[in-house]
Amino acid sequence: MITCKNNLLGTAALSLLFVLSSCTSPQALLESGDYDQAVYLSVKRLSGKKNKKEKYVLALEEAFEKANERDMRLAERLKREGRPENWAKVNDAYRRVRTRQERVAPLLPLISKEGIRANFRFVKVDELEYESRQKAADYYYARSQELLEDARRGNKLAARRAYEELDKIDQYFRNYKDKETLKRTAHQLGTTHVLVRLENRSRSILPVALDREIRRIGVRDLNSFWQAYYTEQAKDVDFDYEVVMKVSSLEVGPDVIKEREFEEAKEIEDGFDYVLDSRGNVMKDSLGNDIKVPRKVLIRARVFETYQTKVASIAGRLEFYDLRTRDLIDSKPMAADAVFENYASTFRGDKRALSEEACRYLGNRPQPFPSDEALLMTAMEQLKPVIKSRIAETRKLI
């Protein structure tokens, strides 16, 4: 299975190889005991070159020999220990040998430009690799069988571990005995089934539409590989846990209307007047133009505002039960409000007298109040993500 983590590790490994190939020599890698990197870098610097440098030819020969010797010696030591769990490590060692030989083979015969011919002793590793692969798969299969026995007695953790053991076989054989059937069995035995249901503990009758909406909370998207959530009883499903949405309060406030009347006034410029002298003649400035002054007038407007509001609230608790023991394992509050608000206003008088604040709701009309049920449905829509988030928080408990 390819995961994001695996992709990141692969990218990091390639970056490391690039850095090593750019800043390190095969000889330095040899001295540090990093034989595989020495082989990789030597092959890279020899591939496609007509005149092959002696230092790389000799480095590859030595690194190849030492790496093969190390892995073959490790495999033999692990086999002598006689521990079945060692077969995976034995197979890893043989695979490294095979991969290494496959990397070097295209370069053969390898002769430096000075005429030095490299000598490589290839190991017949195919049968050894297949044998260790078979025994590693056998070991994981046997482990899974033991774990499945515990799983059938109700141990879900054992079922999940059995699945992991069977999953490891994929790296050795795509088709192996009844592996796929056992993986399905392990998955079924290891899956935790969670029932999410509603209890109305309030003194109010739950509207039918609201009851239906609560039961339609999309908990399916909380499902994971090992967890399944349901909002209805299901045939042939033994539930392990139960999430109870206990509604303790359903409240809808009255239709509230508040009215306000106020006046706003403002002094504005409205035309102009001529400045007269003592004889009643229009005065002139130094350029001979008539002298004028702005005419100031006080204007007024009376504003009539209407404010409508209505509030609905739903409150309760989410309680999480272990159905095997009937123990309450977690309890979380849940609550949401839905508020209907509407501002409307009209005015009488000169509109120019109105402030920006007073103009904000001009043209708005009073609206019909929503029904109690509609407002409760709005509150429920706000509560849904809260409920799902709280349920998701309990995954670590189950």
C-alpha positions as CSV (number, residue, x, y, z in Angstrom):
1,M,0.0,0.0,0.0
2,I,1.5,3.4,-1.1
3,T,1.1,6.1,1.5
4,C,1.9,9.7,1.8
5,K,4.5,8.8,4.4
6,N,6.1,6.3,2.0
7,N,6.2,8.9,-0.7
8,L,7.9,11.4,1.6
9,L,10.5,8.8,2.6
10,G,11.1,7.9,-1.0
11,T,11.6,11.6,-1.9
12,A,14.0,12.0,1.1
13,A,16.0,8.9,0.0
14,L,16.3,10.2,-3.6
15,S,17.5,13.6,-2.2
16,L,20.0,11.8,0.0
17,L,21.3,9.8,-3.0
18,F,21.7,13.0,-5.0
19,V,23.6,14.7,-2.2
20,L,25.9,11.7,-1.8
21,S,26.5,11.4,-5.5
22,S,27.3,15.1,-5.7
23,C,29.6,15.5,-2.7
24,T,31.0,12.0,-1.9
25,S,33.3,9.7,-3.6
26,P,33.0,5.8,-3.8
27,Q,36.3,5.5,-2.0
28,A,35.0,7.6,1.0
29,L,31.9,5.5,1.1
30,L,34.0,2.3,1.1
31,E,36.0,3.5,4.0
32,S,32.9,4.4,6.0
33,G,31.4,0.9,5.3
34,D,28.5,2.2,3.2
35,Y,29.1,-0.4,0.5
36,D,25.7,-0.2,-1.2
37,Q,26.0,3.5,-1.7
38,A,29.6,2.9,-3.0
39,V,28.2,0.4,-5.5
40,Y,25.3,2.8,-6.5
41,L,27.7,5.7,-7.0
42,S,30.3,3.7,-8.8
43,V,27.8,2.3,-11.2
44,K,26.4,5.7,-11.8
45,R,29.8,7.1,-12.7
46,L,30.7,4.2,-14.9
47,S,27.5,3.8,-16.8
48,G,27.6,5.0,-20.4
49,K,31.2,6.0,-20.2
50,K,33.5,4.7,-23.0
51,N,36.7,5.3,-21.0
52,K,36.0,4.0,-17.6
53,K,38.2,5.4,-14.8
54,E,40.3,2.9,-12.9
55,K,39.4,4.3,-9.4
56,Y,35.7,3.7,-10.0
57,V,36.2,0.2,-11.5
58,L,38.3,-0.8,-8.4
59,A,35.9,0.8,-6.0
60,L,32.9,-1.0,-7.5
61,E,34.8,-4.4,-7.4
62,E,35.7,-4.0,-3.7
63,A,32.3,-2.6,-2.6
64,F,30.4,-5.3,-4.5
65,E,32.5,-8.0,-2.9
66,K,32.2,-6.7,0.6
67,A,28.5,-6.0,0.4
68,N,27.7,-9.5,-0.9
69,E,29.9,-11.1,1.7
70,R,28.2,-9.0,4.4
71,D,24.7,-9.9,3.4
72,M,25.4,-13.6,2.8
73,R,27.1,-13.9,6.2
74,L,24.1,-12.1,7.8
75,A,21.6,-14.4,6.1
76,E,23.5,-17.5,7.3
77,R,23.8,-16.3,10.8
78,L,20.1,-15.5,11.0
79,K,19.2,-18.9,9.6
80,R,21.4,-20.7,12.2
81,E,19.5,-19.0,15.0
82,G,16.5,-21.0,13.9
83,R,13.9,-18.3,14.7
84,P,10.9,-18.2,12.3
85,E,10.6,-14.4,12.6
86,N,14.1,-14.1,11.1
87,W,13.0,-15.2,7.7
88,A,11.9,-11.7,6.7
89,K,15.4,-10.3,7.5
90,V,17.0,-13.3,5.6
91,N,14.9,-12.5,2.6
92,D,15.9,-8.8,2.8
93,A,19.5,-9.8,2.7
94,Y,19.1,-12.0,-0.3
95,R,17.1,-9.4,-2.1
96,R,19.9,-6.9,-1.6
97,V,22.3,-9.3,-3.1
98,R,20.1,-9.9,-6.1
99,T,19.4,-6.2,-6.6
100,R,23.1,-5.4,-6.4
101,Q,24.0,-8.1,-8.9
102,E,21.3,-6.9,-11.3
103,R,22.7,-3.4,-11.0
104,V,26.3,-4.5,-11.9
105,A,25.5,-7.1,-14.6
106,P,24.8,-4.6,-17.4
107,L,28.4,-3.3,-17.0
108,L,30.1,-6.6,-17.6
109,P,32.7,-7.2,-18.8
110,L,34.0,-4.2,-16.9
111,I,37.5,-3.0,-18.0
112,S,39.1,0.3,-17.1
113,K,40.7,2.5,-19.7
114,E,44.1,1.3,-18.3
115,G,43.1,-2.3,-19.2
116,I,42.3,-3.5,-15.6
117,R,39.5,-6.0,-15.7
118,A,37.2,-6.2,-12.7
119,N,36.4,-9.5,-11.2
120,F,32.9,-10.1,-9.7
121,R,31.8,-13.3,-8.0
122,F,28.1,-13.6,-8.5
123,V,26.1,-15.6,-6.0
124,K,23.4,-18.0,-7.2
125,V,20.8,-16.3,-5.0
126,D,17.5,-16.9,-6.8
127,E,16.6,-20.2,-5.0
128,L,17.8,-18.9,-1.7
129,E,15.7,-15.7,-2.1
130,Y,12.6,-17.8,-3.1
131,E,13.0,-20.2,-0.2
132,S,13.4,-17.3,2.3
133,R,10.4,-15.5,0.7
134,Q,8.3,-18.6,1.1
135,K,9.3,-19.1,4.7
136,A,8.8,-15.5,5.6
137,A,5.2,-15.6,4.1
138,D,4.6,-18.9,6.0
139,Y,5.7,-17.3,9.3
140,Y,3.3,-14.3,8.8
141,Y,0.5,-16.6,7.8
142,A,1.0,-18.8,10.9
143,R,1.1,-15.7,13.1
144,S,-2.2,-14.4,11.5
145,Q,-3.8,-17.8,12.2
146,E,-2.9,-17.6,15.9
147,L,-4.2,-14.0,16.1
148,L,-7.4,-14.8,14.3
149,E,-8.2,-17.4,17.0
150,D,-8.1,-14.6,19.6
151,A,-10.1,-12.4,17.2
152,R,-12.9,-14.9,17.0
153,R,-13.2,-14.8,20.8
154,G,-13.8,-11.0,20.5
155,N,-10.3,-9.5,20.6
156,K,-10.5,-6.8,17.9
157,L,-6.9,-5.7,18.5
158,A,-5.8,-9.3,17.6
159,A,-7.9,-9.1,14.4
160,R,-6.2,-5.9,13.4
161,R,-2.8,-7.4,14.1
162,A,-3.8,-10.5,12.1
163,Y,-4.7,-8.2,9.2
164,E,-1.3,-6.5,9.4
165,E,0.5,-9.9,9.4
166,L,-1.4,-11.0,6.3
167,D,-0.8,-7.6,4.7
168,K,3.0,-8.2,5.0
169,I,2.7,-11.3,2.8
170,D,1.9,-9.0,-0.1
171,Q,5.5,-8.0,-0.4
172,Y,6.4,-11.7,-1.0
173,F,3.4,-13.1,-3.0
174,R,0.5,-11.5,-4.6
175,N,-1.5,-14.7,-4.4
176,Y,-0.8,-16.9,-1.4
177,K,-3.1,-19.6,-0.1
178,D,-6.4,-18.0,1.2
179,K,-4.7,-14.8,2.3
180,E,-7.3,-12.5,0.8
181,T,-10.2,-14.4,2.4
182,L,-8.5,-14.3,5.8
183,K,-7.9,-10.5,5.4
184,R,-11.6,-10.0,4.8
185,T,-12.3,-12.1,7.9
186,A,-9.7,-10.1,10.0
187,H,-11.2,-6.9,8.8
188,Q,-14.7,-8.0,9.7
189,L,-13.6,-9.2,13.2
190,G,-11.5,-6.1,13.8
191,T,-14.0,-3.4,12.8
192,T,-15.7,-1.4,15.5
193,H,-19.4,-0.7,14.9
194,V,-20.9,2.4,16.4
195,L,-24.6,3.2,16.6
196,V,-25.6,6.9,16.8
197,R,-29.1,7.4,18.0
198,L,-31.4,10.1,19.4
199,E,-33.2,10.4,22.8
200,N,-35.6,13.3,23.4
201,R,-35.3,14.0,27.1
202,S,-36.9,17.5,26.9
203,R,-40.4,18.3,27.9
204,S,-41.2,19.3,24.3
205,I,-42.5,17.0,21.6
206,L,-39.9,16.8,18.9
207,P,-41.3,18.0,15.5
208,V,-41.4,15.1,13.0
209,A,-39.2,17.0,10.5
210,L,-36.6,17.8,13.1
211,D,-36.5,14.2,14.4
212,R,-36.0,13.1,10.8
213,E,-33.3,15.7,10.2
214,I,-31.3,14.7,13.4
215,R,-31.4,11.1,12.3
216,R,-30.0,12.0,8.9
217,I,-26.8,13.4,10.3
218,G,-24.1,12.2,7.9
219,V,-22.0,10.1,10.2
220,R,-20.9,7.8,7.3
221,D,-18.1,10.1,6.4
222,L,-16.7,9.4,9.9
223,N,-16.1,5.8,8.8
224,S,-12.5,4.7,8.7
225,F,-10.9,1.3,7.8
226,W,-11.5,0.0,11.3
227,Q,-14.6,2.0,12.4
228,A,-18.1,2.0,11.0
229,Y,-20.9,4.4,12.1
230,Y,-24.6,3.9,11.7
231,T,-27.7,5.9,12.5
232,E,-30.1,2.9,12.2
233,Q,-30.0,-0.6,13.5
234,A,-28.6,-2.9,10.9
235,K,-29.1,-6.6,10.4
236,D,-26.2,-9.0,11.3
237,V,-24.3,-6.1,13.0
238,D,-23.3,-6.5,16.6
239,F,-22.7,-3.0,17.8
240,D,-19.7,-2.3,20.1
241,Y,-20.4,1.3,21.1
242,E,-23.4,3.6,21.2
243,V,-23.5,7.4,20.8
244,V,-26.7,8.8,22.3
245,M,-27.7,12.3,21.4
246,K,-29.8,13.2,24.5
247,V,-31.8,16.4,23.7
248,S,-32.6,17.9,27.1
249,S,-33.9,21.3,26.0
250,L,-35.9,22.5,23.0
251,E,-36.8,26.2,23.4
252,V,-38.4,28.7,21.0
253,G,-38.8,32.3,22.2
254,P,-41.8,34.5,21.4
255,D,-42.1,36.8,18.3
256,V,-40.5,40.1,19.6
257,I,-41.2,43.4,17.9
258,K,-39.5,46.6,19.1
259,E,-40.4,49.9,17.5
260,R,-38.5,53.2,17.8
261,E,-39.2,56.7,16.6
262,F,-36.6,59.5,16.5
263,E,-35.7,62.7,14.7
264,E,-32.5,63.7,13.0
265,A,-31.6,67.2,12.1
266,K,-28.7,68.7,10.1
267,E,-27.7,72.2,9.0
268,I,-26.9,72.3,5.2
269,E,-26.1,74.9,2.6
270,D,-29.1,75.7,0.4
271,G,-28.2,78.3,-2.2
272,F,-26.6,81.7,-1.3
273,D,-27.4,85.4,-0.5
274,Y,-25.8,88.6,-1.8
275,V,-23.9,90.8,0.6
276,L,-25.5,94.3,0.6
277,D,-24.0,97.6,1.6
278,S,-25.7,100.2,3.7
279,R,-27.5,101.6,0.7
280,G,-28.9,98.1,-0.3
281,N,-26.6,97.6,-3.2
282,V,-24.7,94.3,-3.9
283,M,-21.2,94.6,-2.7
284,K,-18.3,93.9,-5.0
285,D,-14.9,92.3,-4.4
286,S,-11.6,93.7,-5.7
287,L,-12.2,92.1,-9.1
288,G,-15.6,93.5,-9.4
289,N,-17.5,90.3,-8.7
290,D,-20.6,90.1,-6.6
291,I,-19.9,89.0,-3.1
292,K,-22.1,86.0,-2.0
293,V,-22.4,84.0,1.2
294,P,-23.8,80.5,1.6
295,R,-27.4,80.3,2.8
296,K,-27.6,77.9,5.9
297,V,-30.9,76.1,6.6
298,L,-31.8,73.4,9.2
299,I,-33.5,70.3,7.8
300,R,-35.2,67.6,9.7
301,A,-36.5,64.0,9.2
302,R,-38.4,61.6,11.5
303,V,-37.4,58.0,11.4
304,F,-39.6,55.0,12.3
305,E,-37.6,51.8,13.0
306,T,-39.0,48.3,13.5
307,Y,-36.7,45.5,15.0
308,Q,-38.0,41.9,14.9
309,T,-36.3,39.0,16.7
310,K,-37.0,35.4,17.6
311,V,-34.6,32.8,19.1
312,A,-34.6,29.0,19.1
313,S,-32.2,26.8,21.0
314,I,-31.3,23.1,21.2
315,A,-29.2,21.7,24.0
316,G,-28.2,18.4,25.4
317,R,-25.4,16.0,25.8
318,L,-23.6,13.4,23.6
319,E,-23.0,10.3,25.7
320,F,-20.7,7.4,24.6
321,Y,-21.4,3.9,25.9
322,D,-19.4,0.7,25.7
323,L,-22.2,-1.8,24.9
324,R,-20.2,-4.7,26.2
325,T,-20.0,-3.3,29.7
326,R,-22.7,-0.6,29.5
327,D,-20.2,1.8,30.9
328,L,-20.4,5.5,30.1
329,I,-17.0,6.3,28.7
330,D,-17.4,9.9,27.7
331,S,-20.0,12.7,27.9
332,K,-19.9,16.0,26.0
333,P,-22.3,19.0,26.0
334,M,-24.0,20.1,22.7
335,A,-25.9,23.3,22.1
336,A,-26.8,25.6,19.3
337,D,-29.0,28.7,18.8
338,A,-30.8,30.0,15.8
339,V,-31.6,33.7,15.8
340,F,-34.1,35.4,13.4
341,E,-33.4,39.2,13.1
342,N,-34.9,41.8,10.8
343,Y,-34.6,45.6,10.8
344,A,-37.0,47.8,8.8
345,S,-37.3,51.5,8.7
346,T,-39.1,54.4,7.0
347,F,-38.9,58.1,7.4
348,R,-40.8,61.3,6.9
349,G,-39.2,64.7,6.1
350,D,-36.0,65.6,4.3
351,K,-33.9,62.5,3.5
352,R,-30.7,64.7,3.5
353,A,-31.0,65.1,7.3
354,L,-30.5,61.3,7.8
355,S,-27.2,59.9,9.1
356,E,-25.5,57.0,7.4
357,E,-26.6,54.7,10.3
358,A,-30.2,55.8,9.9
359,C,-30.2,55.1,6.1
360,R,-28.9,51.5,6.5
361,Y,-32.3,49.8,6.8
362,L,-34.3,52.2,4.7
363,G,-36.4,50.2,2.2
364,N,-36.4,47.1,4.4
365,R,-39.9,45.8,5.3
366,P,-41.1,43.8,8.2
367,Q,-40.9,40.1,7.5
368,P,-43.1,37.2,8.5
369,F,-41.6,35.4,11.6
370,P,-40.4,31.9,10.9
371,S,-42.3,29.0,12.4
372,D,-41.0,27.4,15.6
373,E,-40.2,24.2,13.6
374,A,-38.3,26.1,10.9
375,L,-36.2,27.9,13.5
376,L,-35.4,24.7,15.3
377,M,-34.3,23.2,12.0
378,T,-31.9,26.1,11.5
379,A,-30.5,25.5,15.0
380,M,-30.1,21.8,14.1
381,E,-28.2,22.6,11.0
382,Q,-25.7,24.6,13.2
383,L,-25.5,21.7,15.7
384,K,-24.8,19.0,13.1
385,P,-21.1,19.8,12.6
386,V,-20.6,20.2,16.3
387,I,-22.1,16.7,16.9
388,K,-19.9,15.2,14.1
389,S,-16.8,16.9,15.5
390,R,-17.5,15.6,19.1
391,I,-18.1,12.1,17.8
392,A,-14.8,12.2,15.8
393,E,-13.0,13.2,19.0
394,T,-13.9,9.9,20.6
395,R,-12.2,7.8,18.0
396,K,-9.2,7.5,20.2
397,L,-11.4,6.0,22.9
398,I,-12.6,3.1,20.7
